Amino acid sequence: MSLKHIFVIGLYVVVFVLAIIPTSLNSSISFIPFQDKVIHLMTFFLLSVATLYAFKITQFFYVFIYIVCFGIGIEIVQYFISYRSSEILDIFADIIGALIGFKVLKKI
């Protein structure tokens, strides 16, 4: 396993941990509209690009399914945590972020 693989796996762990720890951000304070959704989109963009780059995967569909399942899994876990919230729109933002990441890599 290369350093790139370890980095990407660590990235998934960091995203999961950040998704389940209590947040100190006040949800009423937002500097940009739909700030939470933008963060989801950017995170899953990064996950898709990093995964495809590190693992040299050319079958985008399987990585897409994995990343979507990861996002859905996070939302399911958050549903059962009293100090976090679970939203279907977060999953859509995750999907859009992953799709943009795939499109960017296909162009390169």
Backbone atoms as SQL, in Angstrom:
CREATE TABLE atoms (id INTEGER PRIMARY KEY, chain TEXT, resi INTEGER, resn TEXT, atom TEXT, x REAL, y REAL, z REAL);
INSERT INTO atoms VALUES
  (1, 'A', 1, 'MET', 'N', 0.854, -1.177, 0.000),
  (2, 'A', 1, 'MET', 'CA', 0.000, 0.000, 0.000),
  (3, 'A', 1, 'MET', 'C', 0.894, 1.231, 0.000),
  (4, 'A', 2, 'SER', 'N', 0.619, 2.114, -0.935),
  (5, 'A', 2, 'SER', 'CA', 1.447, 3.305, -1.078),
  (6, 'A', 2, 'SER', 'C', 0.985, 4.425, -0.144),
  (7, 'A', 3, 'LEU', 'N', 1.783, 5.456, -0.109),
  (8, 'A', 3, 'LEU', 'CA', 1.465, 6.627, 0.709),
  (9, 'A', 3, 'LEU', 'C', 0.177, 7.294, 0.230),
  (10, 'A', 4, 'LYS', 'N', -0.056, 7.291, -1.103),
  (11, 'A', 4, 'LYS', 'CA', -1.288, 7.866, -1.651),
  (12, 'A', 4, 'LYS', 'C', -2.515, 7.116, -1.134),
  (13, 'A', 5, 'HIS', 'N', -2.423, 5.799, -1.075),
  (14, 'A', 5, 'HIS', 'CA', -3.546, 4.994, -0.592),
  (15, 'A', 5, 'HIS', 'C', -3.831, 5.293, 0.883),
  (16, 'A', 6, 'ILE', 'N', -2.780, 5.361, 1.666),
  (17, 'A', 6, 'ILE', 'CA', -2.935, 5.653, 3.096),
  (18, 'A', 6, 'ILE', 'C', -3.546, 7.039, 3.289),
  (19, 'A', 7, 'PHE', 'N', -3.099, 8.007, 2.489),
  (20, 'A', 7, 'PHE', 'CA', -3.647, 9.362, 2.577),
  (21, 'A', 7, 'PHE', 'C', -5.151, 9.370, 2.297),
  (22, 'A', 8, 'VAL', 'N', -5.574, 8.678, 1.242),
  (23, 'A', 8, 'VAL', 'CA', -6.994, 8.670, 0.876),
  (24, 'A', 8, 'VAL', 'C', -7.824, 7.956, 1.935),
  (25, 'A', 9, 'ILE', 'N', -7.336, 6.847, 2.434),
  (26, 'A', 9, 'ILE', 'CA', -8.059, 6.135, 3.490),
  (27, 'A', 9, 'ILE', 'C', -8.159, 7.029, 4.721),
  (28, 'A', 10, 'GLY', 'N', -7.073, 7.716, 5.053),
  (29, 'A', 10, 'GLY', 'CA', -7.095, 8.668, 6.170),
  (30, 'A', 10, 'GLY', 'C', -8.077, 9.802, 5.925),
  (31, 'A', 11, 'LEU', 'N', -8.188, 10.236, 4.674),
  (32, 'A', 11, 'LEU', 'CA', -9.141, 11.287, 4.325),
  (33, 'A', 11, 'LEU', 'C', -10.577, 10.850, 4.613),
  (34, 'A', 12, 'TYR', 'N', -10.900, 9.610, 4.260),
  (35, 'A', 12, 'TYR', 'CA', -12.231, 9.070, 4.558),
  (36, 'A', 12, 'TYR', 'C', -12.478, 9.010, 6.070),
  (37, 'A', 13, 'VAL', 'N', -11.463, 8.597, 6.813),
  (38, 'A', 13, 'VAL', 'CA', -11.605, 8.529, 8.274),
  (39, 'A', 13, 'VAL', 'C', -11.838, 9.916, 8.847),
  (40, 'A', 14, 'VAL', 'N', -11.077, 10.897, 8.387),
  (41, 'A', 14, 'VAL', 'CA', -11.228, 12.278, 8.879),
  (42, 'A', 14, 'VAL', 'C', -12.624, 12.809, 8.560),
  (43, 'A', 15, 'VAL', 'N', -13.100, 12.572, 7.339),
  (44, 'A', 15, 'VAL', 'CA', -14.438, 13.032, 6.964),
  (45, 'A', 15, 'VAL', 'C', -15.492, 12.379, 7.860),
  (46, 'A', 16, 'PHE', 'N', -15.363, 11.088, 8.109),
  (47, 'A', 16, 'PHE', 'CA', -16.338, 10.400, 8.957),
  (48, 'A', 16, 'PHE', 'C', -16.304, 10.944, 10.382),
  (49, 'A', 17, 'VAL', 'N', -15.117, 11.111, 10.933),
  (50, 'A', 17, 'VAL', 'CA', -14.995, 11.619, 12.311),
  (51, 'A', 17, 'VAL', 'C', -15.572, 13.024, 12.417),
  (52, 'A', 18, 'LEU', 'N', -15.256, 13.880, 11.453),
  (53, 'A', 18, 'LEU', 'CA', -15.807, 15.241, 11.480),
  (54, 'A', 18, 'LEU', 'C', -17.324, 15.236, 11.338),
  (55, 'A', 19, 'ALA', 'N', -17.858, 14.221, 10.672),
  (56, 'A', 19, 'ALA', 'CA', -19.306, 14.141, 10.478),
  (57, 'A', 19, 'ALA', 'C', -20.040, 13.683, 11.729),
  (58, 'A', 20, 'ILE', 'N', -19.336, 13.038, 12.658),
  (59, 'A', 20, 'ILE', 'CA', -20.046, 12.506, 13.832),
  (60, 'A', 20, 'ILE', 'C', -19.714, 13.232, 15.139),
  (61, 'A', 21, 'ILE', 'N', -18.678, 14.068, 15.133),
  (62, 'A', 21, 'ILE', 'CA', -18.374, 14.782, 16.373),
  (63, 'A', 21, 'ILE', 'C', -19.327, 15.969, 16.523),
  (64, 'A', 22, 'PRO', 'N', -19.533, 16.404, 17.758),
  (65, 'A', 22, 'PRO', 'CA', -20.391, 17.590, 17.940),
  (66, 'A', 22, 'PRO', 'C', -19.781, 18.794, 17.244),
  (67, 'A', 23, 'THR', 'N', -20.626, 19.571, 16.637),
  (68, 'A', 23, 'THR', 'CA', -20.146, 20.763, 15.946),
  (69, 'A', 23, 'THR', 'C', -20.318, 21.980, 16.835),
  (70, 'A', 24, 'SER', 'N', -19.319, 22.836, 16.815),
  (71, 'A', 24, 'SER', 'CA', -19.408, 24.063, 17.617),
  (72, 'A', 24, 'SER', 'C', -19.909, 25.226, 16.776),
  (73, 'A', 25, 'LEU', 'N', -20.098, 24.980, 15.476),
  (74, 'A', 25, 'LEU', 'CA', -20.579, 26.053, 14.616),
  (75, 'A', 25, 'LEU', 'C', -22.052, 26.304, 14.873),
  (76, 'A', 26, 'ASN', 'N', -22.403, 27.553, 14.997),
  (77, 'A', 26, 'ASN', 'CA', -23.798, 27.914, 15.161),
  (78, 'A', 26, 'ASN', 'C', -24.456, 27.875, 13.784),
  (79, 'A', 27, 'SER', 'N', -25.467, 27.033, 13.634),
  (80, 'A', 27, 'SER', 'CA', -26.092, 26.863, 12.318),
  (81, 'A', 27, 'SER', 'C', -26.816, 28.119, 11.850),
  (82, 'A', 28, 'SER', 'N', -27.088, 29.051, 12.760),
  (83, 'A', 28, 'SER', 'CA', -27.761, 30.275, 12.342),
  (84, 'A', 28, 'SER', 'C', -26.789, 31.285, 11.747),
  (85, 'A', 29, 'ILE', 'N', -25.489, 31.057, 11.956),
  (86, 'A', 29, 'ILE', 'CA', -24.480, 31.950, 11.391),
  (87, 'A', 29, 'ILE', 'C', -23.978, 31.321, 10.103),
  (88, 'A', 30, 'SER', 'N', -24.267, 31.963, 8.997),
  (89, 'A', 30, 'SER', 'CA', -23.843, 31.445, 7.705),
  (90, 'A', 30, 'SER', 'C', -23.330, 32.599, 6.859),
  (91, 'A', 31, 'PHE', 'N', -22.108, 32.432, 6.370),
  (92, 'A', 31, 'PHE', 'CA', -21.504, 33.488, 5.577),
  (93, 'A', 31, 'PHE', 'C', -21.913, 33.395, 4.108),
  (94, 'A', 32, 'ILE', 'N', -22.242, 32.203, 3.679),
  (95, 'A', 32, 'ILE', 'CA', -22.728, 32.020, 2.316),
  (96, 'A', 32, 'ILE', 'C', -24.018, 31.212, 2.375),
  (97, 'A', 33, 'PRO', 'N', -24.928, 31.488, 1.447),
  (98, 'A', 33, 'PRO', 'CA', -26.169, 30.711, 1.441),
  (99, 'A', 33, 'PRO', 'C', -25.873, 29.221, 1.243),
  (100, 'A', 34, 'PHE', 'N', -26.587, 28.402, 1.943),
  (101, 'A', 34, 'PHE', 'CA', -26.429, 26.943, 1.869),
  (102, 'A', 34, 'PHE', 'C', -24.989, 26.514, 2.149),
  (103, 'A', 35, 'GLN', 'N', -24.371, 27.149, 3.113),
  (104, 'A', 35, 'GLN', 'CA', -22.977, 26.878, 3.459),
  (105, 'A', 35, 'GLN', 'C', -22.744, 25.394, 3.733),
  (106, 'A', 36, 'ASP', 'N', -23.646, 24.766, 4.441),
  (107, 'A', 36, 'ASP', 'CA', -23.517, 23.342, 4.772),
  (108, 'A', 36, 'ASP', 'C', -23.479, 22.497, 3.501),
  (109, 'A', 37, 'LYS', 'N', -24.330, 22.814, 2.544),
  (110, 'A', 37, 'LYS', 'CA', -24.385, 22.037, 1.293),
  (111, 'A', 37, 'LYS', 'C', -23.127, 22.259, 0.465),
  (112, 'A', 38, 'VAL', 'N', -22.587, 23.465, 0.492),
  (113, 'A', 38, 'VAL', 'CA', -21.349, 23.754, -0.221),
  (114, 'A', 38, 'VAL', 'C', -20.201, 22.941, 0.375),
  (115, 'A', 39, 'ILE', 'N', -20.174, 22.826, 1.690),
  (116, 'A', 39, 'ILE', 'CA', -19.139, 22.032, 2.355),
  (117, 'A', 39, 'ILE', 'C', -19.267, 20.565, 1.953),
  (118, 'A', 40, 'HIS', 'N', -20.488, 20.054, 1.916),
  (119, 'A', 40, 'HIS', 'CA', -20.705, 18.674, 1.464),
  (120, 'A', 40, 'HIS', 'C', -20.199, 18.492, 0.037),
  (121, 'A', 41, 'LEU', 'N', -20.583, 19.410, -0.831),
  (122, 'A', 41, 'LEU', 'CA', -20.194, 19.331, -2.235),
  (123, 'A', 41, 'LEU', 'C', -18.669, 19.330, -2.367),
  (124, 'A', 42, 'MET', 'N', -17.997, 20.228, -1.691),
  (125, 'A', 42, 'MET', 'CA', -16.540, 20.323, -1.783),
  (126, 'A', 42, 'MET', 'C', -15.850, 19.083, -1.204),
  (127, 'A', 43, 'THR', 'N', -16.379, 18.573, -0.099),
  (128, 'A', 43, 'THR', 'CA', -15.794, 17.394, 0.529),
  (129, 'A', 43, 'THR', 'C', -15.882, 16.188, -0.389),
  (130, 'A', 44, 'PHE', 'N', -17.039, 15.968, -0.998),
  (131, 'A', 44, 'PHE', 'CA', -17.201, 14.800, -1.852),
  (132, 'A', 44, 'PHE', 'C', -16.537, 14.983, -3.210),
  (133, 'A', 45, 'PHE', 'N', -16.348, 16.216, -3.641),
  (134, 'A', 45, 'PHE', 'CA', -15.508, 16.483, -4.803),
  (135, 'A', 45, 'PHE', 'C', -14.088, 16.011, -4.503),
  (136, 'A', 46, 'LEU', 'N', -13.558, 16.420, -3.355),
  (137, 'A', 46, 'LEU', 'CA', -12.214, 16.047, -2.957),
  (138, 'A', 46, 'LEU', 'C', -12.082, 14.528, -2.804),
  (139, 'A', 47, 'LEU', 'N', -13.069, 13.900, -2.175),
  (140, 'A', 47, 'LEU', 'CA', -13.020, 12.442, -2.004),
  (141, 'A', 47, 'LEU', 'C', -12.985, 11.717, -3.348),
  (142, 'A', 48, 'SER', 'N', -13.804, 12.166, -4.288),
  (143, 'A', 48, 'SER', 'CA', -13.844, 11.486, -5.585),
  (144, 'A', 48, 'SER', 'C', -12.531, 11.670, -6.336),
  (145, 'A', 49, 'VAL', 'N', -12.013, 12.875, -6.361),
  (146, 'A', 49, 'VAL', 'CA', -10.752, 13.136, -7.065),
  (147, 'A', 49, 'VAL', 'C', -9.609, 12.356, -6.413),
  (148, 'A', 50, 'ALA', 'N', -9.526, 12.406, -5.095),
  (149, 'A', 50, 'ALA', 'CA', -8.443, 11.716, -4.389),
  (150, 'A', 50, 'ALA', 'C', -8.524, 10.205, -4.587),
  (151, 'A', 51, 'THR', 'N', -9.720, 9.654, -4.521),
  (152, 'A', 51, 'THR', 'CA', -9.888, 8.210, -4.682),
  (153, 'A', 51, 'THR', 'C', -9.498, 7.763, -6.083),
  (154, 'A', 52, 'LEU', 'N', -10.006, 8.443, -7.073),
  (155, 'A', 52, 'LEU', 'CA', -9.698, 8.064, -8.451),
  (156, 'A', 52, 'LEU', 'C', -8.219, 8.252, -8.778),
  (157, 'A', 53, 'TYR', 'N', -7.628, 9.305, -8.264),
  (158, 'A', 53, 'TYR', 'CA', -6.215, 9.566, -8.529),
  (159, 'A', 53, 'TYR', 'C', -5.316, 8.545, -7.816),
  (160, 'A', 54, 'ALA', 'N', -5.560, 8.324, -6.549),
  (161, 'A', 54, 'ALA', 'CA', -4.679, 7.458, -5.756),
  (162, 'A', 54, 'ALA', 'C', -4.768, 5.999, -6.183),
  (163, 'A', 55, 'PHE', 'N', -5.960, 5.553, -6.491),
  (164, 'A', 55, 'PHE', 'CA', -6.138, 4.142, -6.807),
  (165, 'A', 55, 'PHE', 'C', -6.132, 3.868, -8.308),
  (166, 'A', 56, 'LYS', 'N', -5.918, 4.904, -9.113),
  (167, 'A', 56, 'LYS', 'CA', -5.857, 4.771, -10.573),
  (168, 'A', 56, 'LYS', 'C', -7.047, 3.975, -11.115),
  (169, 'A', 57, 'ILE', 'N', -8.215, 4.313, -10.645),
  (170, 'A', 57, 'ILE', 'CA', -9.428, 3.603, -11.026),
  (171, 'A', 57, 'ILE', 'C', -10.029, 4.275, -12.255),
  (172, 'A', 58, 'THR', 'N', -10.339, 3.456, -13.252),
  (173, 'A', 58, 'THR', 'CA', -10.950, 3.994, -14.461),
  (174, 'A', 58, 'THR', 'C', -12.441, 3.697, -14.524),
  (175, 'A', 59, 'GLN', 'N', -12.923, 2.850, -13.647),
  (176, 'A', 59, 'GLN', 'CA', -14.346, 2.523, -13.627),
  (177, 'A', 59, 'GLN', 'C', -15.045, 3.463, -12.648),
  (178, 'A', 60, 'PHE', 'N', -15.446, 4.593, -13.171),
  (179, 'A', 60, 'PHE', 'CA', -16.027, 5.653, -12.361),
  (180, 'A', 60, 'PHE', 'C', -17.290, 5.194, -11.636),
  (181, 'A', 61, 'PHE', 'N', -18.074, 4.345, -12.271),
  (182, 'A', 61, 'PHE', 'CA', -19.361, 3.935, -11.705),
  (183, 'A', 61, 'PHE', 'C', -19.183, 3.295, -10.329),
  (184, 'A', 62, 'TYR', 'N', -18.212, 2.394, -10.191),
  (185, 'A', 62, 'TYR', 'CA', -18.025, 1.698, -8.915),
  (186, 'A', 62, 'TYR', 'C', -17.555, 2.648, -7.814),
  (187, 'A', 63, 'VAL', 'N', -16.684, 3.563, -8.167),
  (188, 'A', 63, 'VAL', 'CA', -16.236, 4.549, -7.180),
  (189, 'A', 63, 'VAL', 'C', -17.395, 5.465, -6.809),
  (190, 'A', 64, 'PHE', 'N', -18.187, 5.837, -7.788),
  (191, 'A', 64, 'PHE', 'CA', -19.352, 6.688, -7.531),
  (192, 'A', 64, 'PHE', 'C', -20.308, 6.002, -6.552),
  (193, 'A', 65, 'ILE', 'N', -20.609, 4.735, -6.790),
  (194, 'A', 65, 'ILE', 'CA', -21.502, 3.979, -5.896),
  (195, 'A', 65, 'ILE', 'C', -20.912, 3.917, -4.489),
  (196, 'A', 66, 'TYR', 'N', -19.614, 3.667, -4.394),
  (197, 'A', 66, 'TYR', 'CA', -18.968, 3.607, -3.088),
  (198, 'A', 66, 'TYR', 'C', -19.076, 4.942, -2.354),
  (199, 'A', 67, 'ILE', 'N', -18.786, 6.026, -3.053),
  (200, 'A', 67, 'ILE', 'CA', -18.810, 7.349, -2.427),
  (201, 'A', 67, 'ILE', 'C', -20.231, 7.730, -2.022),
  (202, 'A', 68, 'VAL', 'N', -21.207, 7.420, -2.851),
  (203, 'A', 68, 'VAL', 'CA', -22.607, 7.703, -2.507),
  (204, 'A', 68, 'VAL', 'C', -23.016, 6.889, -1.277),
  (205, 'A', 69, 'CYS', 'N', -22.631, 5.628, -1.240),
  (206, 'A', 69, 'CYS', 'CA', -22.945, 4.800, -0.063),
  (207, 'A', 69, 'CYS', 'C', -22.265, 5.337, 1.192),
  (208, 'A', 70, 'PHE', 'N', -21.049, 5.853, 1.040),
  (209, 'A', 70, 'PHE', 'CA', -20.347, 6.470, 2.165),
  (210, 'A', 70, 'PHE', 'C', -21.132, 7.674, 2.677),
  (211, 'A', 71, 'GLY', 'N', -21.598, 8.522, 1.768),
  (212, 'A', 71, 'GLY', 'CA', -22.391, 9.693, 2.156),
  (213, 'A', 71, 'GLY', 'C', -23.699, 9.301, 2.819),
  (214, 'A', 72, 'ILE', 'N', -24.371, 8.306, 2.260),
  (215, 'A', 72, 'ILE', 'CA', -25.625, 7.827, 2.856),
  (216, 'A', 72, 'ILE', 'C', -25.354, 7.237, 4.233),
  (217, 'A', 73, 'GLY', 'N', -24.258, 6.502, 4.356),
  (218, 'A', 73, 'GLY', 'CA', -23.888, 5.927, 5.652),
  (219, 'A', 73, 'GLY', 'C', -23.670, 6.991, 6.709),
  (220, 'A', 74, 'ILE', 'N', -23.011, 8.068, 6.332),
  (221, 'A', 74, 'ILE', 'CA', -22.796, 9.176, 7.267),
  (222, 'A', 74, 'ILE', 'C', -24.138, 9.749, 7.713),
  (223, 'A', 75, 'GLU', 'N', -25.042, 9.952, 6.775),
  (224, 'A', 75, 'GLU', 'CA', -26.355, 10.517, 7.116),
  (225, 'A', 75, 'GLU', 'C', -27.147, 9.575, 8.024),
  (226, 'A', 76, 'ILE', 'N', -27.033, 8.275, 7.808),
  (227, 'A', 76, 'ILE', 'CA', -27.716, 7.296, 8.664),
  (228, 'A', 76, 'ILE', 'C', -27.150, 7.367, 10.079),
  (229, 'A', 77, 'VAL', 'N', -25.834, 7.407, 10.197),
  (230, 'A', 77, 'VAL', 'CA', -25.213, 7.514, 11.525),
  (231, 'A', 77, 'VAL', 'C', -25.643, 8.815, 12.204),
  (232, 'A', 78, 'GLN', 'N', -25.645, 9.916, 11.462),
  (233, 'A', 78, 'GLN', 'CA', -26.042, 11.194, 12.044),
  (234, 'A', 78, 'GLN', 'C', -27.502, 11.190, 12.499),
  (235, 'A', 79, 'TYR', 'N', -28.331, 10.417, 11.844),
  (236, 'A', 79, 'TYR', 'CA', -29.744, 10.317, 12.231),
  (237, 'A', 79, 'TYR', 'C', -29.882, 9.789, 13.662),
  (238, 'A', 80, 'PHE', 'N', -28.979, 8.908, 14.060),
  (239, 'A', 80, 'PHE', 'CA', -29.051, 8.293, 15.380),
  (240, 'A', 80, 'PHE', 'C', -28.235, 9.026, 16.440),
  (241, 'A', 81, 'ILE', 'N', -27.584, 10.106, 16.065),
  (242, 'A', 81, 'ILE', 'CA', -26.806, 10.899, 17.018),
  (243, 'A', 81, 'ILE', 'C', -27.618, 12.150, 17.351),
  (244, 'A', 82, 'SER', 'N', -27.881, 12.336, 18.627),
  (245, 'A', 82, 'SER', 'CA', -28.792, 13.416, 19.037),
  (246, 'A', 82, 'SER', 'C', -28.256, 14.813, 18.726),
  (247, 'A', 83, 'TYR', 'N', -26.963, 14.995, 18.718),
  (248, 'A', 83, 'TYR', 'CA', -26.394, 16.323, 18.508),
  (249, 'A', 83, 'TYR', 'C', -26.054, 16.610, 17.046),
  (250, 'A', 84, 'ARG', 'N', -26.411, 15.707, 16.142),
  (251, 'A', 84, 'ARG', 'CA', -26.206, 15.922, 14.708),
  (252, 'A', 84, 'ARG', 'C', -27.545, 15.815, 13.990),
  (253, 'A', 85, 'SER', 'N', -27.619, 16.307, 12.771),
  (254, 'A', 85, 'SER', 'CA', -28.859, 16.195, 12.005),
  (255, 'A', 85, 'SER', 'C', -28.575, 15.474, 10.692),
  (256, 'A', 86, 'SER', 'N', -29.585, 14.822, 10.200),
  (257, 'A', 86, 'SER', 'CA', -29.489, 14.078, 8.957),
  (258, 'A', 86, 'SER', 'C', -30.447, 14.699, 7.950),
  (259, 'A', 87, 'GLU', 'N', -29.927, 14.999, 6.756),
  (260, 'A', 87, 'GLU', 'CA', -30.771, 15.647, 5.748),
  (261, 'A', 87, 'GLU', 'C', -30.575, 14.979, 4.396),
  (262, 'A', 88, 'ILE', 'N', -31.657, 14.793, 3.686),
  (263, 'A', 88, 'ILE', 'CA', -31.598, 14.209, 2.349),
  (264, 'A', 88, 'ILE', 'C', -30.861, 15.135, 1.378),
  (265, 'A', 89, 'LEU', 'N', -30.970, 16.442, 1.603),
  (266, 'A', 89, 'LEU', 'CA', -30.267, 17.388, 0.729),
  (267, 'A', 89, 'LEU', 'C', -28.745, 17.259, 0.846),
  (268, 'A', 90, 'ASP', 'N', -28.272, 16.799, 2.002),
  (269, 'A', 90, 'ASP', 'CA', -26.841, 16.555, 2.150),
  (270, 'A', 90, 'ASP', 'C', -26.383, 15.450, 1.201),
  (271, 'A', 91, 'ILE', 'N', -27.201, 14.429, 1.051),
  (272, 'A', 91, 'ILE', 'CA', -26.867, 13.327, 0.142),
  (273, 'A', 91, 'ILE', 'C', -26.816, 13.837, -1.295),
  (274, 'A', 92, 'PHE', 'N', -27.756, 14.683, -1.666),
  (275, 'A', 92, 'PHE', 'CA', -27.741, 15.246, -3.014),
  (276, 'A', 92, 'PHE', 'C', -26.489, 16.106, -3.237),
  (277, 'A', 93, 'ALA', 'N', -26.096, 16.869, -2.229),
  (278, 'A', 93, 'ALA', 'CA', -24.873, 17.672, -2.342),
  (279, 'A', 93, 'ALA', 'C', -23.649, 16.764, -2.474),
  (280, 'A', 94, 'ASP', 'N', -23.641, 15.651, -1.749),
  (281, 'A', 94, 'ASP', 'CA', -22.552, 14.673, -1.855),
  (282, 'A', 94, 'ASP', 'C', -22.468, 14.118, -3.277),
  (283, 'A', 95, 'ILE', 'N', -23.612, 13.753, -3.828),
  (284, 'A', 95, 'ILE', 'CA', -23.665, 13.187, -5.175),
  (285, 'A', 95, 'ILE', 'C', -23.168, 14.195, -6.208),
  (286, 'A', 96, 'ILE', 'N', -23.616, 15.432, -6.089),
  (287, 'A', 96, 'ILE', 'CA', -23.199, 16.471, -7.035),
  (288, 'A', 96, 'ILE', 'C', -21.691, 16.709, -6.934),
  (289, 'A', 97, 'GLY', 'N', -21.177, 16.755, -5.718),
  (290, 'A', 97, 'GLY', 'CA', -19.737, 16.943, -5.535),
  (291, 'A', 97, 'GLY', 'C', -18.931, 15.818, -6.159),
  (292, 'A', 98, 'ALA', 'N', -19.375, 14.580, -5.961),
  (293, 'A', 98, 'ALA', 'CA', -18.673, 13.431, -6.551),
  (294, 'A', 98, 'ALA', 'C', -18.734, 13.488, -8.074),
  (295, 'A', 99, 'LEU', 'N', -19.899, 13.821, -8.622),
  (296, 'A', 99, 'LEU', 'CA', -20.041, 13.902, -10.080),
  (297, 'A', 99, 'LEU', 'C', -19.137, 14.976, -10.680),
  (298, 'A', 100, 'ILE', 'N', -19.042, 16.110, -10.016),
  (299, 'A', 100, 'ILE', 'CA', -18.163, 17.176, -10.504),
  (300, 'A', 100, 'ILE', 'C', -16.705, 16.699, -10.467),
  (301, 'A', 101, 'GLY', 'N', -16.336, 16.013, -9.404),
  (302, 'A', 101, 'GLY', 'CA', -14.978, 15.468, -9.318),
  (303, 'A', 101, 'GLY', 'C', -14.674, 14.508, -10.444),
  (304, 'A', 102, 'PHE', 'N', -15.625, 13.647, -10.782),
  (305, 'A', 102, 'PHE', 'CA', -15.424, 12.702, -11.877),
  (306, 'A', 102, 'PHE', 'C', -15.293, 13.428, -13.214),
  (307, 'A', 103, 'LYS', 'N', -16.137, 14.432, -13.408),
  (308, 'A', 103, 'LYS', 'CA', -16.088, 15.195, -14.661),
  (309, 'A', 103, 'LYS', 'C', -14.745, 15.915, -14.812),
  (310, 'A', 104, 'VAL', 'N', -14.259, 16.478, -13.736),
  (311, 'A', 104, 'VAL', 'CA', -12.973, 17.176, -13.772),
  (312, 'A', 104, 'VAL', 'C', -11.860, 16.204, -14.148),
  (313, 'A', 105, 'LEU', 'N', -11.845, 15.028, -13.529),
  (314, 'A', 105, 'LEU', 'CA', -10.797, 14.061, -13.832),
  (315, 'A', 105, 'LEU', 'C', -10.919, 13.489, -15.234),
  (316, 'A', 106, 'LYS', 'N', -12.119, 13.335, -15.727),
  (317, 'A', 106, 'LYS', 'CA', -12.292, 12.839, -17.094),
  (318, 'A', 106, 'LYS', 'C', -11.725, 13.828, -18.100),
  (319, 'A', 107, 'LYS', 'N', -11.847, 15.124, -17.808),
  (320, 'A', 107, 'LYS', 'CA', -11.338, 16.151, -18.709),
  (321, 'A', 107, 'LYS', 'C', -9.809, 16.158, -18.725),
  (322, 'A', 108, 'ILE', 'N', -9.221, 15.782, -17.595),
  (323, 'A', 108, 'ILE', 'CA', -7.740, 15.812, -17.478),
  (324, 'A', 108, 'ILE', 'C', -7.163, 14.594, -18.064);
